[in-house]
Amino acid sequence: MNIISTAMAQGAAPAAGSGGLSSLIFMAAFIAIFYFMLIRPQQKRAKEQQAMLAALANGDEVVTSGGLLGRIVEVGDNYLGVEIAEGVRIKVQKSAITQVLPKGTLRNG
């Protein structure tokens, strides 16, 4: 019985020490993949959206998050006046603008 317990004690020690380093490397790789695949692209899209909203001006043709197409006729700090048909104007929040269309899109659509 003394030989078996001695053999088990000798075999258990090296296995416990090598597992810690490999799990640490695995966790670091997982965090790096998570950052480059999810967090970084999300931050890039948010910066692009903020730049687009800051550049809005009178005459721009836009699409709202509700799917309305119109031409900006009034620009405020938080709200925009958008003409969706001749003589029909609505006010929308700047954050509701999802896309700026190329000039002349509304005439062709």
MDAnalysis code that builds the backbone (N, CA, C; Angstrom):
import MDAnalysis as mda
import numpy as np

u = mda.Universe.empty(327, n_residues=109, atom_resindex=np.repeat(np.arange(109), 3), trajectory=True)
u.add_TopologyAttr("name", ["N", "CA", "C"] * 109)
u.add_TopologyAttr("resid", np.arange(1, 110))
u.add_TopologyAttr("resname", ["MET", "ASN", "ILE", "ILE", "SER", "THR", "ALA", "MET", "ALA", "GLN", "GLY", "ALA", "ALA", "PRO", "ALA", "ALA", "GLY", "SER", "GLY", "GLY", "LEU", "SER", "SER", "LEU", "ILE", "PHE", "MET", "ALA", "ALA", "PHE", "ILE", "ALA", "ILE", "PHE", "TYR", "PHE", "MET", "LEU", "ILE", "ARG", "PRO", "GLN", "GLN", "LYS", "ARG", "ALA", "LYS", "GLU", "GLN", "GLN", "ALA", "MET", "LEU", "ALA", "ALA", "LEU", "ALA", "ASN", "GLY", "ASP", "GLU", "VAL", "VAL", "THR", "SER", "GLY", "GLY", "LEU", "LEU", "GLY", "ARG", "ILE", "VAL", "GLU", "VAL", "GLY", "ASP", "ASN", "TYR", "LEU", "GLY", "VAL", "GLU", "ILE", "ALA", "GLU", "GLY", "VAL", "ARG", "ILE", "LYS", "VAL", "GLN", "LYS", "SER", "ALA", "ILE", "THR", "GLN", "VAL", "LEU", "PRO", "LYS", "GLY", "THR", "LEU", "ARG", "ASN", "GLY"])
u.atoms.positions = np.array([
    [0.808, -1.191, 0.000],
    [0.000, 0.000, 0.000],
    [0.857, 1.264, 0.000],
    [1.991, 1.194, 0.571],
    [2.879, 2.328, 0.634],
    [3.397, 2.700, -0.752],
    [3.602, 1.737, -1.625],
    [4.114, 2.005, -2.967],
    [3.053, 2.730, -3.806],
    [1.765, 2.383, -3.675],
    [0.700, 2.998, -4.463],
    [0.504, 4.458, -4.078],
    [0.447, 4.768, -2.809],
    [0.241, 6.151, -2.390],
    [1.443, 7.030, -2.772],
    [2.650, 6.468, -2.764],
    [3.828, 7.217, -3.184],
    [3.771, 7.519, -4.680],
    [3.346, 6.566, -5.479],
    [3.243, 6.765, -6.919],
    [2.169, 7.787, -7.266],
    [1.061, 7.776, -6.559],
    [-0.011, 8.751, -6.815],
    [0.425, 10.167, -6.449],
    [1.148, 10.314, -5.387],
    [1.615, 11.628, -4.957],
    [2.608, 12.206, -5.953],
    [3.461, 11.361, -6.511],
    [4.439, 11.844, -7.470],
    [3.788, 12.234, -8.799],
    [2.751, 11.537, -9.228],
    [2.091, 11.813, -10.503],
    [1.186, 13.032, -10.468],
    [0.675, 13.414, -9.329],
    [-0.281, 14.511, -9.233],
    [0.390, 15.884, -9.271],
    [1.600, 16.019, -8.818],
    [2.238, 17.331, -8.697],
    [2.495, 18.021, -10.036],
    [3.051, 17.397, -11.066],
    [3.309, 18.118, -12.311],
    [2.038, 18.527, -13.050],
    [0.984, 17.763, -12.969],
    [-0.244, 18.079, -13.687],
    [-0.897, 19.340, -13.148],
    [-0.845, 19.607, -11.887],
    [-1.487, 20.776, -11.292],
    [-0.785, 22.071, -11.694],
    [0.523, 22.073, -11.856],
    [1.266, 23.281, -12.171],
    [1.133, 23.708, -13.623],
    [0.991, 22.816, -14.571],
    [0.943, 23.179, -15.980],
    [-0.436, 23.643, -16.426],
    [-1.479, 23.318, -15.724],
    [-2.843, 23.700, -16.109],
    [-3.119, 25.180, -15.927],
    [-2.481, 25.815, -14.975],
    [-2.727, 27.226, -14.697],
    [-2.272, 28.139, -15.816],
    [-1.128, 27.873, -16.378],
    [-0.598, 28.715, -17.449],
    [-1.412, 28.582, -18.733],
    [-1.807, 27.382, -19.081],
    [-2.586, 27.199, -20.308],
    [-3.979, 27.814, -20.191],
    [-4.582, 27.752, -19.027],
    [-5.902, 28.382, -18.872],
    [-5.791, 29.901, -18.908],
    [-4.685, 30.443, -18.410],
    [-4.468, 31.887, -18.460],
    [-4.294, 32.353, -19.907],
    [-3.541, 31.597, -20.696],
    [-3.358, 31.929, -22.111],
    [-4.683, 31.829, -22.863],
    [-5.460, 30.808, -22.551],
    [-6.767, 30.643, -23.190],
    [-7.692, 31.816, -22.872],
    [-7.720, 32.260, -21.635],
    [-8.571, 33.394, -21.241],
    [-8.128, 34.689, -21.927],
    [-6.828, 34.911, -22.029],
    [-6.316, 36.109, -22.698],
    [-6.689, 36.100, -24.181],
    [-6.579, 34.954, -24.823],
    [-6.952, 34.848, -26.234],
    [-8.443, 35.070, -26.416],
    [-9.240, 34.546, -25.521],
    [-10.695, 34.714, -25.591],
    [-11.077, 36.183, -25.444],
    [-10.456, 36.882, -24.530],
    [-10.747, 38.312, -24.329],
    [-10.321, 39.122, -25.552],
    [-9.176, 38.803, -26.131],
    [-8.698, 39.518, -27.325],
    [-9.650, 39.313, -28.505],
    [-10.092, 38.090, -28.716],
    [-11.048, 37.803, -29.801],
    [-12.351, 38.538, -29.564],
    [-12.841, 38.527, -28.331],
    [-14.082, 39.217, -27.981],
    [-13.967, 40.712, -28.271],
    [-12.825, 41.313, -27.924],
    [-12.614, 42.743, -28.148],
    [-12.610, 43.077, -29.638],
    [-11.830, 42.347, -30.428],
    [-11.688, 42.667, -31.847],
    [-12.910, 42.299, -32.676],
    [-13.724, 41.363, -32.229],
    [-14.884, 40.946, -33.013],
    [-16.170, 41.672, -32.602],
    [-16.272, 42.146, -31.354],
    [-17.517, 42.754, -30.894],
    [-17.377, 44.210, -30.448],
    [-16.483, 44.482, -29.552],
    [-16.417, 45.812, -28.937],
    [-15.878, 46.859, -29.905],
    [-14.776, 46.579, -30.563],
    [-14.149, 47.553, -31.454],
    [-15.046, 47.960, -32.631],
    [-15.694, 47.006, -33.334],
    [-16.593, 47.422, -34.427],
    [-17.782, 48.250, -33.929],
    [-18.287, 47.937, -32.743],
    [-19.406, 48.702, -32.180],
    [-18.984, 50.144, -31.920],
    [-17.801, 50.349, -31.384],
    [-17.300, 51.700, -31.132],
    [-17.103, 52.465, -32.438],
    [-16.628, 51.784, -33.467],
    [-16.413, 52.420, -34.768],
    [-17.738, 52.877, -35.374],
    [-18.773, 52.031, -35.290],
    [-20.094, 52.414, -35.808],
    [-20.679, 53.595, -35.039],
    [-20.485, 53.632, -33.729],
    [-20.989, 54.746, -32.921],
    [-20.307, 56.059, -33.309],
    [-19.005, 56.028, -33.561],
    [-18.287, 57.239, -33.986],
    [-18.784, 57.718, -35.349],
    [-19.003, 56.789, -36.272],
    [-19.504, 57.153, -37.602],
    [-20.895, 57.772, -37.506],
    [-21.765, 57.230, -36.658],
    [-23.124, 57.755, -36.467],
    [-23.068, 59.168, -35.898],
    [-22.206, 59.401, -34.900],
    [-22.079, 60.731, -34.307],
    [-21.561, 61.742, -35.329],
    [-20.618, 61.341, -36.163],
    [-20.084, 62.241, -37.189],
    [-21.155, 62.575, -38.219],
    [-21.972, 61.592, -38.594],
    [-23.044, 61.827, -39.556],
    [-24.077, 62.806, -38.984],
    [-24.453, 62.632, -37.717],
    [-25.444, 63.515, -37.091],
    [-24.900, 64.933, -36.941],
    [-23.623, 65.068, -36.659],
    [-23.029, 66.401, -36.504],
    [-22.945, 67.143, -37.837],
    [-22.887, 66.418, -38.944],
    [-22.730, 67.042, -40.260],
    [-24.067, 67.333, -40.950],
    [-25.201, 67.048, -40.318],
    [-26.502, 67.301, -40.952],
    [-26.700, 68.790, -41.200],
    [-27.247, 69.122, -42.370],
    [-27.466, 70.519, -42.736],
    [-28.764, 70.641, -43.531],
    [-29.245, 71.875, -43.687],
    [-30.446, 72.119, -44.482],
    [-30.248, 71.587, -45.899],
    [-31.277, 70.959, -46.435],
    [-31.224, 70.440, -47.790],
    [-30.802, 68.987, -47.874],
    [-30.246, 68.425, -46.801],
    [-29.860, 67.006, -46.819],
    [-31.113, 66.132, -46.887],
    [-31.023, 65.082, -47.660],
    [-32.122, 64.121, -47.770],
    [-31.797, 62.949, -46.858],
    [-32.746, 62.623, -45.968],
    [-32.464, 61.658, -44.905],
    [-33.558, 60.600, -44.802],
    [-33.213, 59.518, -44.096],
    [-34.160, 58.464, -43.741],
    [-34.210, 58.409, -42.221],
    [-35.416, 58.374, -41.653],
    [-35.552, 58.266, -40.204],
    [-35.606, 56.797, -39.798],
    [-35.516, 56.562, -38.498],
    [-35.574, 55.186, -38.007],
    [-36.952, 54.571, -38.238],
    [-37.968, 55.382, -38.445],
    [-39.307, 54.892, -38.756],
    [-39.518, 54.620, -40.239],
    [-38.525, 54.934, -41.065],
    [-38.614, 54.668, -42.491],
    [-39.100, 55.840, -43.319],
    [-39.301, 56.991, -42.711],
    [-39.738, 58.174, -43.457],
    [-38.561, 58.797, -44.191],
    [-38.809, 59.193, -45.435],
    [-37.800, 59.890, -46.224],
    [-38.198, 61.349, -46.309],
    [-37.223, 62.236, -46.190],
    [-37.534, 63.650, -46.278],
    [-36.296, 64.491, -46.441],
    [-36.549, 65.796, -46.574],
    [-35.471, 66.773, -46.758],
    [-35.443, 67.662, -45.520],
    [-34.258, 67.878, -44.971],
    [-34.119, 68.716, -43.778],
    [-34.364, 70.173, -44.161],
    [-35.261, 70.833, -43.409],
    [-35.553, 72.242, -43.657],
    [-35.194, 73.112, -42.458],
    [-34.948, 72.480, -41.313],
    [-34.604, 73.237, -40.110],
    [-33.698, 72.367, -39.240],
    [-32.594, 72.952, -38.773],
    [-31.657, 72.225, -37.923],
    [-31.585, 72.908, -36.564],
    [-31.836, 72.137, -35.505],
    [-31.703, 72.638, -34.142],
    [-30.649, 71.838, -33.405],
    [-30.542, 72.082, -32.094],
    [-29.551, 71.350, -31.311],
    [-29.910, 69.873, -31.190],
    [-31.172, 69.585, -30.864],
    [-31.598, 68.200, -30.657],
    [-32.644, 67.730, -31.662],
    [-33.288, 68.666, -32.357],
    [-34.391, 68.322, -33.255],
    [-34.127, 68.849, -34.662],
    [-34.758, 68.188, -35.630],
    [-34.683, 68.606, -37.025],
    [-36.090, 68.787, -37.565],
    [-36.267, 69.763, -38.436],
    [-37.505, 69.885, -39.196],
    [-37.294, 69.178, -40.523],
    [-38.147, 68.201, -40.810],
    [-37.997, 67.409, -42.027],
    [-39.273, 67.540, -42.846],
    [-39.122, 67.896, -44.119],
    [-40.254, 67.987, -45.031],
    [-40.381, 66.641, -45.742],
    [-41.503, 65.934, -45.454],
    [-41.682, 64.596, -46.022],
    [-42.538, 64.620, -47.283],
    [-43.257, 65.698, -47.497],
    [-44.017, 65.931, -48.732],
    [-44.125, 67.442, -48.873],
    [-44.557, 67.907, -50.029],
    [-44.645, 69.347, -50.242],
    [-45.637, 69.954, -49.254],
    [-45.120, 70.833, -48.374],
    [-45.948, 71.493, -47.374],
    [-46.184, 70.675, -46.110],
    [-45.650, 69.469, -46.017],
    [-45.825, 68.627, -44.824],
    [-44.482, 68.524, -44.114],
    [-44.420, 69.159, -42.940],
    [-43.177, 69.166, -42.176],
    [-43.396, 68.495, -40.833],
    [-42.405, 67.731, -40.417],
    [-42.457, 67.085, -39.096],
    [-41.169, 67.415, -38.358],
    [-41.223, 67.295, -37.040],
    [-40.021, 67.456, -36.223],
    [-39.613, 66.085, -35.724],
    [-38.329, 65.785, -35.855],
    [-37.788, 64.516, -35.373],
    [-36.517, 64.790, -34.572],
    [-36.212, 63.864, -33.682],
    [-34.956, 63.969, -32.950],
    [-33.800, 63.646, -33.897],
    [-32.667, 64.284, -33.656],
    [-31.495, 64.004, -34.498],
    [-31.113, 62.527, -34.444],
    [-31.273, 61.925, -33.277],
    [-30.875, 60.526, -33.126],
    [-31.764, 59.580, -33.924],
    [-32.915, 60.063, -34.433],
    [-33.809, 59.227, -35.232],
    [-33.361, 59.127, -36.683],
    [-32.372, 59.911, -37.085],
    [-31.865, 59.857, -38.457],
    [-30.903, 58.674, -38.569],
    [-31.185, 57.788, -39.508],
    [-30.349, 56.599, -39.658],
    [-29.429, 56.667, -40.873],
    [-29.810, 57.474, -41.873],
    [-29.011, 57.489, -43.096],
    [-29.206, 58.815, -43.820],
    [-28.138, 59.314, -44.415],
    [-28.206, 60.486, -45.293],
    [-28.147, 59.957, -46.720],
    [-29.143, 60.341, -47.511],
    [-29.240, 59.865, -48.890],
    [-28.461, 60.777, -49.836],
    [-28.074, 60.275, -50.997],
    [-27.426, 61.134, -51.989],
    [-28.410, 62.202, -52.499],
    [-27.880, 63.350, -52.866],
    [-28.734, 64.440, -53.372],
    [-29.499, 63.985, -54.593],
    [-30.779, 64.352, -54.648],
    [-31.627, 64.010, -55.784],
    [-32.364, 62.693, -55.641],
    [-32.186, 61.986, -54.557],
    [-32.843, 60.691, -54.356],
    [-34.363, 60.845, -54.262],
    [-34.820, 61.871, -53.586],
    [-36.265, 62.042, -53.397],
    [-36.978, 62.376, -54.694],
    [-36.342, 63.077, -55.581],
    [-36.973, 63.390, -56.874],
    [-37.091, 62.146, -57.732],
    [-36.108, 61.243, -57.620],
    [-36.125, 60.032, -58.444],
    [-37.006, 58.943, -57.874],
    [-37.244, 58.956, -56.547],
    [-37.997, 57.882, -55.898],
    [-39.440, 58.070, -56.056],
])
